[in-house]
Amino acid sequence: MNYDMGFRFALEKQQWIREHITLLEQKHEKKSNINETDEIVTRFHKVKIARHTGHNIMSRKVENNITLFFPEAADLDSIKYQEIIKAFTTEVLRKEAKNYLPGRIQKLAEKNGFCYSKVFVKNLKSRWGSCSAQNNINLNLHLMRLPEHLSDFIILHELCHTLHKNHGSAFHALLEKLCGNEKILNKELKIYRTQL
């Protein structure tokens, strides 16, 4: 479509565009804002948001509690500050995940007789994990926000893919044998999101 056609289309649909921009902004605000009343619990830390009288953003760690401080006048609902909160928390999760998940997958693989090639920790948008044809396993760093039995369930799910590359009956039989009731675990997992 050339520029003139695109411009005419935008003029004709400007009311629809305005309405959907507003809806997207409202969705962002409702879905994901993190503020002082929230506590993000990871496997090894609690991340909290607080205010202080200073002018800078700063963080403090006391034992397993990490507090991210914002100036009193900061609008924590703004996209700018929400992105800072999410980036900070994601970095906490990344460090935890890189220290914990490779050892955990190795332990579960050895215990259950699996072989895999490499393990990667990533900030996956919509999946908890994946296994490639070469048996490289990707794990979402947000596994660090799950209870251990659910993160182990996901790790075992990906390890089962080293033997069965699809979700056929042999795959489900093996996963059921290792984890118990797969349906109950999948239902429990739906409570959690793969992103903040």
C-alpha positions in Angstrom: 0.0 0.0 0.0 1.4 3.4 -0.9 1.6 6.4 1.5 -1.6 8.1 0.2 -3.7 4.9 0.6 -2.3 4.4 4.1 -3.0 8.0 5.1 -6.6 7.8 3.8 -7.1 4.5 5.7 -5.7 6.1 8.9 -8.1 9.0 8.5 -11.1 6.8 7.9 -10.2 4.6 11.0 -8.9 7.3 13.3 -11.7 6.8 15.9 -11.1 3.1 15.9 -7.3 3.8 16.3 -7.9 6.2 19.2 -10.2 3.7 21.0 -7.6 0.9 20.6 -4.7 3.0 21.8 -6.7 3.8 24.9 -7.6 0.1 25.4 -3.9 -0.9 25.0 -2.8 1.7 27.6 -5.5 0.5 30.0 -4.5 -3.1 29.5 -0.8 -2.2 30.2 -1.9 -0.5 33.5 -4.1 -3.3 34.7 -2.0 -6.2 33.7 1.4 -5.5 34.8 2.0 -2.5 37.2 4.2 -3.3 40.2 4.2 -0.9 43.1 4.9 -0.6 46.8 2.2 -3.1 47.8 3.7 -5.9 45.7 6.4 -8.3 46.7 8.1 -10.4 44.0 9.1 -13.7 45.5 11.9 -15.6 43.8 13.5 -18.9 44.8 16.1 -17.1 46.9 15.0 -13.5 47.3 12.1 -11.1 48.0 12.1 -8.0 45.8 10.2 -5.0 47.2 9.5 -1.5 46.0 9.7 1.5 48.3 10.1 5.3 48.4 12.8 7.4 49.8 13.6 11.1 50.2 16.5 11.0 47.7 16.4 12.0 44.1 17.9 8.8 42.6 16.8 5.3 42.2 18.8 2.9 44.4 18.7 -0.6 45.7 19.6 -2.2 49.0 20.1 -5.9 49.8 19.7 -7.1 53.4 20.0 -10.9 53.6 17.4 -12.3 51.2 15.4 -9.0 50.9 16.2 -6.7 48.0 14.5 -3.3 48.0 14.4 -1.0 45.0 13.9 2.6 46.2 12.3 5.4 44.1 12.1 9.1 44.8 8.8 10.1 46.6 7.6 12.1 43.6 8.1 9.2 41.1 5.0 8.1 39.3 5.5 4.3 39.6 2.6 3.7 37.3 4.4 5.3 34.4 5.8 3.1 31.7 9.3 4.4 32.4 9.3 3.3 36.0 7.5 0.1 35.3 10.2 -0.8 32.8 12.9 0.0 35.4 11.2 -2.3 38.0 10.8 -5.1 35.5 14.4 -4.8 34.2 15.8 -4.8 37.8 13.7 -7.8 38.8 14.5 -9.7 35.6 18.2 -9.2 36.4 17.7 -10.6 39.9 15.9 -13.6 38.3 18.6 -14.0 35.6 21.4 -14.2 38.2 19.5 -16.7 40.3 18.6 -18.8 37.4 22.1 -19.0 36.0 23.4 -20.1 39.4 20.7 -22.6 40.1 19.1 -24.1 36.9 22.1 -25.7 35.3 22.9 -27.6 38.4 19.3 -28.6 39.0 18.8 -29.9 35.4 22.1 -31.9 35.8 20.9 -33.4 39.0 17.5 -34.4 37.6 19.0 -35.7 34.4 21.5 -37.9 36.3 18.9 -39.2 38.7 16.5 -40.2 35.9 19.0 -41.4 33.3 18.7 -38.5 30.7 21.3 -37.0 28.5 21.1 -33.5 27.1 23.6 -31.4 25.1 23.6 -27.9 26.5 21.3 -25.8 28.8 20.5 -22.2 28.2 18.7 -19.8 30.6 16.7 -17.2 28.7 13.9 -14.7 29.3 11.3 -16.5 27.2 8.1 -14.6 26.5 5.5 -17.4 26.3 7.1 -20.7 27.2 8.6 -22.2 30.3 11.1 -24.2 28.3 12.0 -26.0 25.1 14.2 -28.8 23.8 15.8 -28.7 20.4 16.4 -31.5 18.0 20.0 -31.5 19.2 18.8 -31.9 22.8 19.8 -28.4 23.8 17.4 -27.3 26.5 16.2 -23.7 27.0 14.8 -22.8 30.4 12.9 -19.6 31.2 14.5 -17.6 34.0 11.0 -17.1 35.4 11.2 -20.7 36.7 12.8 -19.0 39.7 9.4 -17.6 40.7 7.7 -21.1 40.7 7.6 -23.5 43.6 10.3 -26.1 43.3 8.0 -29.0 42.4 6.6 -27.0 39.4 10.0 -25.9 38.1 11.2 -29.6 38.4 8.1 -30.6 36.5 9.0 -28.3 33.6 12.7 -29.4 33.7 11.6 -33.1 33.5 9.1 -32.2 30.7 12.0 -30.9 28.7 14.3 -33.8 29.6 11.5 -36.2 28.4 11.8 -34.4 25.0 15.4 -35.6 24.7 13.8 -39.1 24.2 10.4 -38.2 22.7 10.4 -35.2 20.4 6.6 -34.8 20.4 3.7 -34.9 22.9 2.6 -38.4 22.0 1.5 -41.2 24.3 5.1 -42.4 25.0 6.1 -38.9 26.1 3.1 -38.5 28.4 3.6 -42.0 29.9 7.2 -41.2 30.7 6.4 -37.8 32.2 3.6 -39.3 34.3 5.9 -42.0 35.6 8.4 -39.3 36.7 6.1 -36.7 38.1 2.9 -38.3 39.1 -0.3 -36.6 38.0 0.7 -34.5 35.0 -2.8 -33.0 34.6 -2.9 -31.6 38.2 0.6 -30.1 37.7 -0.3 -28.5 34.4 -3.5 -27.1 36.0 -1.4 -25.7 38.9 1.1 -24.2 36.5 -1.6 -22.1 34.8 -1.8 -19.9 37.9 1.6 -18.5 36.9 2.7 -16.4 34.0 5.9 -16.7 32.1 6.6 -12.9 32.5 6.2 -10.4 35.2 
